Amino acid sequence: MKIIGEKINGTRKSVGQAIKEKDAEFIAALAKAQVEAGANLLDVNAGSAPDTETEDLIWLVGVVQDAVDCQLCLDSSRPEPLKAALEKVSQKPMINSISGEPKRLEEILPLAAANDCELIALALDEGGIPKTVDARMEVVRKMIARTRESGLADERLYIDPLVLSIATDIQAGNITLEVIRRIREEFPEAHITMGLSNVSFGLPKRMLINRTFLTLAYAAGMDSAIVDPTEASMREAILTVKMLLGEDRFCRNYTRMMQAAAAPKR
């Protein structure tokens, strides 16, 4: 399970304020906390207006790279900030994201292909998120046809099957889990990632729902997640499901986690 830390996102009020005030200490602390908690990559999203996004994203990349040695996931829907940030990264980044929307494919896919970047692909198109498994898979097939044409190998692709809120569609979880299974069967070299928070929108105890859905999605074939790695219950869920699926030899990682949790705090 590859963990993409989600916290450096300018759409969050505190992060947006830190970007506006150029509070490097705040951003650096977020980066360090996520890496220390086990993040493999850090999503970096300025979330600002088009006229400042490029400058803000470049600043974020510089601050995060000064703070930690970690692969970045450059997050923007616009090619200009991504192009500028690609020139500043110290190691090859992931790009977040393309979709089945023609504009995104035309503007962002060439950037990822030219730089051989890992690339997140969202299972939606100009009509939004398809409601059915078959319709969502059609979008996935079209995107993969384009990524292959561009020369980007399937193993560089991280498909996000997307999930809607259970509160508005009680079958939303089942639909997404079936899409994961179908992607894993049809495109075995591609990776599957997802932001989990939509599934619990509008319901109480959201973290309980999120971490339960994570375990179901992992068992279905998801091998990456965009989450807050500093949330202890999420880390526990990941290590527990890996153990139960036979991916933790002698249960070592699980027992180490339990021993660390039981150790006296200094």
N, C-alpha and C positions, 0 to 999 in steps of 0.2 A: 504494500500500500504506500504509494507516494503521496505525501502530504504537502499541499500548497497552502501556505499561511495566508489568510484572507484579510488581516486587520489593517494593512496600509492601503486604505481606500478613502479617497477624499470625499465620498458621499456620506461617510460617517462624520457626524458633527465635530467631534474632537479632532479628528485627523484633518478635516477641511480647514479648521481654525489654525492648526499647526502649520499647514502648507501656506495659508495666507500670511501668517506671521513669520514664516521661515524659521520655525522652532525645530532646529535640527536635533536637539537633545531628546525631544518627545518622540520624533520619528525613529531615531536610533534605538531608543529604549524598546519601542514596539518590535523593531527588527530583531534585536538581541533576545527578547523574551520568546519570540516565536521559534527562532533557531534553537535556543536552549531547550525548548519544549519538544523538539523533534521535527520541525518543518524541513522538508527537502528543498522546497522552493518558496520564495516570497512573492506573492502577487503585489504589484506596484501600480496603483491606479490613482492618477491625480484627481479625477472626478471634477475638474474645474471647467470653466467656460472656454469655448474654442479659442478665444484670443489670448488666453494665458496657459492653456493646457500643455503646450510644448515646453515652455519655460519651466512650468511646475513639475512635469514629469522628469525632465533632465535633472532638476534640483533633487527630486526624490531619489533617483538612481544614484546620484553622487553621495547623498547622505547615507543611504542603505549600504552601499558598497564600502564606504569608510567604516561602517559599524560592524559588518559581518562578512564572512566569506561564504556566500550562498548564491546559487543560481537564482536569477530573477525571472518572474513571469510578467512581461510588459503588457499592461492592460489598457486598451483604448479601442474605440470603434473608429478612430480616424487614422489615416496613414501618416500624416505629417508628424505627430508626436512620436509615433513608433519609429519612423525613419531617424529622427533626431536622437532618440534614446538608444537605438541600435549602434550608433557611433560612439556611445559613452560606456557601454557595458564592458566589463572586464572578462566575462565568460559568456559563451553562447546562451542566449535566453530562450524561454518559451514565449510565445505570443498568444495573447488572449484578446480577440478571437475572430474567427470567421463564422459565417452561417450560410444558409442556403440563399440568402439575399444577394442578388447579382452584384450590387454595389460593393458589398463587403468582399465578395470573391474576387472582383476585379481589382480592388485597391489594396487588400491586405494579403491575400494569398501569394502574389508575386514577391512580396517582402520576405515572407517566411521561406518560400522556395529558394530565393536567391541567396539567403543566408543559412539554409538548411536548419532552420529553427524548428523545435517542437511547436505544435500548433493546436490550440483548443478550437473545436468545431461544434457549434451549437445546433441542435436538431430543430431548427426553425427556419422559416423563409419569410417572404414578404407578406404572407397571410397570417403570420404569428406562429404559435406553437400548435402543431397538428393535434387533434383530439384523440386519434386512434393510433394503435401500434403500427399498422400498415402504412398510414400516411406519414408517420414520423420516420419510418424506415426508408420511405421513398426519398425524403430529404437527405438522409444519411448517405444513401447510394449515390445521389447526384453530387453531393459534396466530395465523396471519395473518388468519384470519376474525375472530378476537376483536380483534386490534389494529386492524383496519379498522373494526369496529363501534365501537370506542372513539374513533375519529377520528384515530388515529395513522397518518400516511402511511407507506407501505412504505419510503420512503427514510430514515426515522428508525430502521428496524429493522436490527439486526446479528444474523443467524442463525448460531448455532454448531452445525454439523452433528455435532460430537463425533467423537472417534476413540478406539477401544479399543486396548489393547496388542497389537502385532504378535506378541509372545511367546506370547500365549494364543490369538490368532486370526490366522492368517497372511493372511486376507482383510480384516482390519480396515481397512487403508489403502485398498484398492480400493473397499470399501463407502463409506467417507467421501468419497473422490474422486468417486464417482458421485453421491452426494447433493449435493455442491457443484455439479456440472454440471446436475443437475435443478433445483436452486434457481435457478441463474443463468438457465436457460431459462424456467422457469415464473413466476418473480418477479424480473424484470430490474431493478427499481428498488431492491430490497432489497440490503443489504450482507451479506457473509459474513465471519465472523471465527472464530478458533479459538485455544485454548490447545494447543500442540503436544506437550507433555511426555508425555502418556499414551501416545503411539504407541511410545515407546522404553522404557517401563517394563520392568525386568527384564533388559535387554540391555546389553552393554558399549558404550562409545563413544556414549553417548546423544545428545550434541550433533551428531555426524555424522548420525545418523538423523533428528533433529529438523530440521536445516537442509535435508536432502535432501527430506524430506516437505513442508517449507514451499515449496520450489520447485515440486514437483508440484501442491500445492494452489493455489498462485498461478496456475499455468498453467491449472488447471481452472476458475478463476473466483473464488477467494477474494481479497478486496481489503482485508483487515485481519488483524492477528495479535496475539495476546496473548503477548508474549515478553519476554525480558531484552534490552533494546536495547544494554546495555553489553557483550554478548558479541560480540566482533569478527567471528567467523566467521558469525554470524547476519546481521549488517549486510552483510557481503560477499555472502552468498547472495542477499539481497534485491536489492541493486543489480545483481548479475550476471544474475539472471533477468529483471529489468526491461529490461536492455540486450538480452538475447537475444530478448525478445518485442517488441522495437521500441519500447520506451517510454522510451528514454534517447537523445535527439537527439544525434547525432554522438558518442555514447558518453561524453558529458561527465562525468556523475556517476561513472561507473565509473573513468575515467582520473583524475579528481580524487581519488578514494579511493585509487587506487594511488600517486599522487604523494605524498599525505599519509603513506601507510604507509612510503614509501621515504625520506621527509625525515629528516635527522639529528635525533635526540632531544636536547633541551637539558637 
